[in-house]
Amino acid sequence: MAHTARFYHAGCPICVSAEQQLLDLIDPAVAVEVVHLGSDPGRLQEARDAGVRSVPALVTNGHALHINYGASLDAVEQGG
């Protein structure tokens, strides 16, 4: 059974760097969906419901792992 994770980010330099490094580290057997909340703000509530409070964050096995602090979801929602 394939495992799927979601990587939420807002496109900032911290997020983009974390995405590149993270994807290099994760086993290719794990499917990672990358969600750019700046381009797809309709998924902000989904991220909140998954426990994401700031980006970049990886959600896997029902847990939100906050990798570094780029922006709060409130700031992303406000466009900043």
C-alpha positions, 0 to 999 in steps of 0.5 A, a space after each residue: 500500500 502506497 503512503 501519501 503525504 502532503 507538503 503545504 507551502 506558500 512559495 516563499 524562499 524558505 518553503 521552496 528550499 524546504 520542498 527541494 530538500 525534503 523531496 530529495 530525502 523522502 523515499 520515492 515509494 512515498 507519494 508527496 502531493 505538493 500544495 502551494 497555498 498561495 496559488 490554491 488558497 481554497 485549500 487553506 481550510 484543508 491545511 488547517 484541518 490537518 493541523 498545519 499552523 504555518 508553512 512549510 509543513 509536511 502532513 504524514 500519517 495524520 500529523 503535521 510536521 512544521 519544518 521551518 517558519 516561513 509564514 503563518 496560515 493567517 498571513 498566507 490567507 491575507 496574501 502576505 
